[in-house]
Amino acid sequence: MTDHCRPTAAAFCAALIAVALGASAAVAGETGRTLAGHTFLSSNAMTDPFITTYVRSSTGFGVATDVLTVAEGPYGDEVTLEGDVVYLMLDFEYQYAFTDWLAVRASASGYGRTGIDEETAVSPGLSGGGTTGIGATFRVWTAETAQISITLDGAMSSLTALTPLDFLKEVLEDGFDGDNSLVEGFEVWNTRAGLSGAWAPSEWVGFMAFWAQGVGEAHDTDTELEYSVGGLASLDLGKLTRVPVGILLSGKTDSFVYYGADLAEGVVDARVGVFYTGRPGLQVGLEGSKNWLPRLGDDETIDAFTTALVMKYTF
């Protein structure tokens, strides 16, 4: 080999070594979400404590059963309407890690909702909206098996709804004068600060918990204190078998709700997810949830079920 070829060959060998080392790290699952050999799954329902760069998308479908709406009828009488409501959801989030202790994120989501029988087609009717949010995570303590971070988040949501019952009432009471509107719109917002922690007792199982407190303004309410608290279990069956599958179990209670803010004043959420984990950094699978939503104005509860295709890649 000639002298002028030796530097090129040496550089090529060094590049191969670097790629091999990088591949070894990737195989080991070192994506920034790993503690004690366990790479944590994440859920749409909570903010985790990890300082990583990632992109996440979620497309879901849901149904709320026996939605009961009590409204004032066109002649001042009380009208009770009950039926089922379906809705579609689309969510996108990007987070960037500026340092090993700070990450910032931005999110955008949209949804559409409609009644699927005669009563719910009138109220709550057809509606749609979107939410935008920003947030940051600050790592404050880490060890081989655990990590704790401070989280800051804020979001605003707008909702536009067709309200045929209210429109008919206005027309019958005041006549059609051109100011009657079939469309109603409103906004809700909140901002929070909290703690998020993760602990991995072994390489096949890990646990996360979070708590957040803040202020928010929901539909037809003043600014109020609100909170969210919950936890998650992340199971990696690939560490016990040769099957690259992860199981996620989570639950939370939240005094603030974006989707359905005109119907409910909070949510209790329980969910399970099944994900493919055979490729480092990639989390793709289905996440289903059962939601209990306290209805606005009384002690009744709306039951809702959702299923979402979740894709997340951590760089």
C-alpha positions as CSV (number, residue, x, y, z in Angstrom):
1,M,0.0,0.0,0.0
2,T,1.4,3.4,-1.0
3,D,2.0,6.1,1.6
4,H,-0.7,8.4,0.4
5,C,-3.3,5.6,0.8
6,R,-2.4,4.8,4.4
7,P,-4.1,7.9,5.9
8,T,-7.2,7.2,3.9
9,A,-7.2,3.5,5.1
10,A,-6.6,4.6,8.7
11,A,-9.5,7.1,8.5
12,F,-11.7,4.4,7.0
13,C,-10.9,2.0,9.8
14,A,-11.5,4.7,12.5
15,A,-14.9,5.4,10.9
16,L,-15.8,1.7,11.0
17,I,-14.8,1.5,14.7
18,A,-16.9,4.6,15.5
19,V,-19.9,3.1,13.6
20,A,-19.4,-0.2,15.4
21,L,-19.2,1.5,18.8
22,G,-22.3,3.6,18.0
23,A,-24.2,0.5,16.9
24,S,-23.2,-1.3,20.1
25,A,-24.5,1.6,22.1
26,A,-27.8,1.5,20.1
27,V,-28.2,-2.2,20.6
28,A,-27.7,-1.7,24.3
29,G,-30.7,0.6,24.2
30,E,-28.8,3.8,25.3
31,T,-31.4,6.3,24.0
32,G,-31.5,8.6,27.1
33,R,-34.5,6.8,28.5
34,T,-32.5,3.9,30.0
35,L,-31.9,3.4,33.7
36,A,-30.3,0.2,35.1
37,G,-30.6,-1.4,31.7
38,H,-34.4,-0.7,31.4
39,T,-35.5,1.5,28.5
40,F,-38.8,3.1,29.6
41,L,-41.9,3.2,27.5
42,S,-43.8,6.5,27.5
43,S,-47.5,7.4,27.6
44,N,-49.5,10.2,26.0
45,A,-51.0,10.7,29.5
46,M,-47.9,11.9,31.3
47,T,-44.7,13.9,31.0
48,D,-41.6,11.8,31.8
49,P,-38.4,13.0,33.4
50,F,-36.0,12.2,30.7
51,I,-33.8,14.7,28.8
52,T,-34.0,13.5,25.3
53,T,-34.7,14.6,21.8
54,Y,-37.8,12.9,20.3
55,V,-40.7,13.2,17.9
56,R,-44.1,11.6,18.8
57,S,-47.4,11.3,16.9
58,S,-50.7,9.8,17.9
59,T,-53.8,9.1,16.0
60,G,-56.8,7.9,17.9
61,F,-60.5,7.1,18.0
62,G,-62.9,7.3,20.9
63,V,-66.5,6.8,22.0
64,A,-68.3,8.2,25.0
65,T,-71.4,6.3,26.0
66,D,-74.6,7.5,27.5
67,V,-73.7,11.2,27.4
68,L,-76.5,13.0,29.2
69,T,-77.1,16.6,28.3
70,V,-79.7,18.7,30.2
71,A,-80.6,21.9,28.4
72,E,-83.3,24.5,28.4
73,G,-85.7,23.8,25.5
74,P,-87.2,26.4,23.0
75,Y,-90.1,27.1,25.3
76,G,-88.2,27.3,28.6
77,D,-88.8,23.7,29.6
78,E,-86.0,21.4,30.6
79,V,-84.9,19.0,27.9
80,T,-82.8,15.8,28.7
81,L,-80.9,14.3,25.8
82,E,-78.9,11.1,26.1
83,G,-76.8,9.1,23.6
84,D,-73.4,8.3,22.4
85,V,-70.6,10.5,21.0
86,V,-67.6,9.5,18.9
87,Y,-64.5,11.5,18.3
88,L,-61.2,11.5,16.4
89,M,-57.9,12.7,17.7
90,L,-54.5,13.7,16.2
91,D,-51.6,14.7,18.3
92,F,-48.0,15.7,17.5
93,E,-45.1,16.6,19.8
94,Y,-41.4,17.4,19.4
95,Q,-38.9,17.7,22.2
96,Y,-35.3,18.9,21.8
97,A,-32.5,18.3,24.4
98,F,-30.3,21.4,24.6
99,T,-28.1,20.0,27.3
100,D,-28.0,16.9,29.5
101,W,-30.2,18.8,32.0
102,L,-32.6,20.8,29.9
103,A,-35.1,19.9,27.2
104,V,-37.9,22.0,25.6
105,R,-40.9,20.8,23.7
106,A,-43.8,22.0,21.6
107,S,-47.0,20.2,20.8
108,A,-50.1,20.5,18.6
109,S,-53.3,18.4,18.5
110,G,-56.7,18.5,16.9
111,Y,-59.9,16.6,17.4
112,G,-63.4,16.3,16.0
113,R,-66.5,15.1,17.9
114,T,-70.1,14.3,16.8
115,G,-73.2,12.7,18.2
116,I,-74.2,9.4,16.5
117,D,-77.9,9.4,17.2
118,E,-80.8,11.8,17.1
119,E,-80.4,13.2,20.6
120,T,-76.6,13.7,20.7
121,A,-76.7,15.1,17.2
122,V,-78.7,18.0,18.7
123,S,-76.7,18.4,21.9
124,P,-73.7,18.3,22.2
125,G,-73.8,18.1,18.4
126,L,-70.9,18.5,16.1
127,S,-67.7,20.2,17.3
128,G,-64.0,20.4,16.6
129,G,-60.9,22.1,18.0
130,G,-57.2,22.2,18.5
131,T,-54.6,22.6,21.2
132,T,-51.1,24.0,21.2
133,G,-48.6,23.7,24.0
134,I,-45.1,24.4,25.1
135,G,-43.1,22.9,27.9
136,A,-39.6,22.3,29.4
137,T,-38.0,19.6,31.6
138,F,-35.1,20.3,34.0
139,R,-33.2,17.3,35.4
140,V,-32.4,17.9,39.1
141,W,-31.1,14.5,40.2
142,T,-30.0,11.3,38.6
143,A,-28.6,7.9,39.7
144,E,-28.0,4.6,38.0
145,T,-31.5,3.4,38.8
146,A,-33.5,6.6,39.2
147,Q,-34.0,10.2,37.9
148,I,-36.1,13.2,39.0
149,S,-36.9,16.2,36.9
150,I,-38.9,19.5,37.2
151,T,-41.5,20.0,34.5
152,L,-43.1,23.2,33.2
153,D,-46.0,23.2,30.8
154,G,-48.6,25.5,29.3
155,A,-51.3,24.9,26.7
156,M,-54.3,26.6,25.1
157,S,-57.3,25.0,23.4
158,S,-60.0,26.4,21.2
159,L,-63.3,24.7,20.5
160,T,-66.0,25.4,17.9
161,A,-69.3,23.7,18.1
162,L,-72.6,23.7,16.2
163,T,-75.4,24.3,18.7
164,P,-78.8,23.8,16.9
165,L,-80.8,23.6,20.2
166,D,-79.5,27.0,21.4
167,F,-80.0,28.5,17.9
168,L,-83.6,27.3,17.8
169,K,-84.3,28.7,21.2
170,E,-83.0,32.2,20.3
171,V,-85.0,32.3,17.1
172,L,-88.3,31.3,18.9
173,E,-87.7,33.8,21.7
174,D,-86.3,36.8,19.8
175,G,-87.0,36.0,16.2
176,F,-84.4,35.7,13.4
177,D,-82.6,39.0,13.3
178,G,-79.3,38.1,11.7
179,D,-77.4,38.0,15.0
180,N,-78.5,34.5,15.8
181,S,-75.6,32.1,15.5
182,L,-75.6,28.4,15.0
183,V,-71.9,28.3,16.0
184,E,-70.4,28.7,19.5
185,G,-66.7,29.0,20.2
186,F,-64.7,29.2,23.4
187,E,-61.1,28.8,24.7
188,V,-59.6,27.0,27.6
189,W,-56.0,27.2,29.0
190,N,-53.8,26.1,31.8
191,T,-50.2,26.3,33.0
192,R,-48.4,23.9,35.4
193,A,-45.3,23.1,37.3
194,G,-44.5,19.7,38.7
195,L,-42.2,16.8,39.4
196,S,-41.6,13.7,37.4
197,G,-39.6,10.7,38.5
198,A,-38.5,7.3,37.2
199,W,-37.1,4.2,39.0
200,A,-35.9,1.0,37.4
201,P,-35.5,-1.9,40.0
202,S,-34.4,-4.2,37.2
203,E,-33.8,-4.3,33.5
204,W,-37.2,-5.6,32.6
205,V,-39.4,-3.3,34.7
206,G,-39.5,0.4,35.5
207,F,-41.9,2.8,37.2
208,M,-42.7,6.5,36.8
209,A,-44.7,8.9,38.8
210,F,-45.6,12.5,38.3
211,W,-47.4,15.4,40.0
212,A,-48.2,18.8,38.6
213,Q,-50.0,21.9,40.1
214,G,-51.1,25.0,38.3
215,V,-53.9,27.3,37.3
216,G,-56.4,27.1,34.4
217,E,-59.5,28.5,33.0
218,A,-62.1,26.0,31.6
219,H,-65.4,26.5,29.9
220,D,-67.7,29.1,31.6
221,T,-65.5,29.2,34.7
222,D,-63.1,31.6,36.3
223,T,-59.3,31.0,36.7
224,E,-58.9,28.2,39.2
225,L,-56.3,26.0,40.8
226,E,-55.9,22.6,39.2
227,Y,-53.7,19.5,39.5
228,S,-52.7,16.2,37.9
229,V,-51.2,13.2,39.5
230,G,-50.5,9.7,38.2
231,G,-48.1,6.8,37.6
232,L,-46.9,4.3,35.1
233,A,-45.4,0.8,34.9
234,S,-43.2,-0.1,32.0
235,L,-42.5,-3.8,31.3
236,D,-40.0,-5.0,28.7
237,L,-40.8,-8.6,27.8
238,G,-37.8,-8.7,25.5
239,K,-35.6,-8.9,28.6
240,L,-37.4,-12.0,29.8
241,T,-38.0,-13.7,26.4
242,R,-36.9,-13.2,22.9
243,V,-40.2,-11.4,22.0
244,P,-39.5,-7.6,21.4
245,V,-42.7,-6.4,23.1
246,G,-43.3,-3.9,25.8
247,I,-46.3,-3.5,28.0
248,L,-47.4,-0.1,29.5
249,L,-49.9,0.3,32.4
250,S,-50.8,3.8,33.7
251,G,-53.3,5.7,35.6
252,K,-53.9,9.4,36.4
253,T,-56.4,11.8,37.8
254,D,-56.6,15.3,36.3
255,S,-58.9,18.2,37.4
256,F,-58.6,19.8,34.0
257,V,-59.7,18.4,30.6
258,Y,-59.2,19.9,27.1
259,Y,-61.2,17.5,24.9
260,G,-64.8,17.7,26.2
261,A,-64.3,20.9,28.3
262,D,-67.8,21.8,27.6
263,L,-69.1,18.6,29.0
264,A,-66.8,17.5,31.9
265,E,-64.7,19.1,34.6
266,G,-61.9,16.6,35.0
267,V,-60.9,13.1,34.1
268,V,-59.7,9.8,35.7
269,D,-57.7,7.9,33.2
270,A,-56.6,4.2,33.1
271,R,-54.7,2.9,30.2
272,V,-52.8,-0.1,28.8
273,G,-50.4,-0.1,25.8
274,V,-48.7,-2.8,23.8
275,F,-45.6,-1.7,21.8
276,Y,-42.9,-3.1,19.6
277,T,-39.5,-2.6,21.2
278,G,-37.1,-4.4,18.9
279,R,-35.4,-1.3,17.5
280,P,-33.6,1.1,19.9
281,G,-35.2,4.5,20.1
282,L,-38.4,3.4,18.4
283,Q,-41.7,2.9,20.2
284,V,-44.7,2.0,18.1
285,G,-47.9,0.3,19.1
286,L,-51.5,0.7,20.4
287,E,-52.6,2.5,23.6
288,G,-56.1,2.1,24.9
289,S,-57.8,3.9,27.8
290,K,-60.9,4.0,29.9
291,N,-61.9,7.5,31.0
292,W,-64.3,8.6,33.7
293,L,-65.3,12.2,33.3
294,P,-67.3,14.0,36.0
295,R,-70.0,15.8,34.2
296,L,-70.4,19.6,34.5
297,G,-73.0,20.7,36.9
298,D,-73.9,17.4,38.7
299,D,-72.6,14.2,40.1
300,E,-73.0,12.0,37.0
301,T,-70.0,10.5,35.2
302,I,-69.4,10.1,31.4
303,D,-67.7,6.9,30.4
304,A,-65.3,7.1,27.5
305,F,-63.1,4.6,25.7
306,T,-60.2,5.5,23.4
307,T,-57.7,3.6,21.2
308,A,-54.7,5.3,19.6
309,L,-51.8,4.3,17.3
310,V,-48.7,5.8,19.0
311,M,-45.3,6.3,17.3
312,K,-42.3,7.8,19.0
313,Y,-38.7,8.0,18.0
314,T,-36.0,9.0,20.4
315,F,-32.8,10.3,18.8
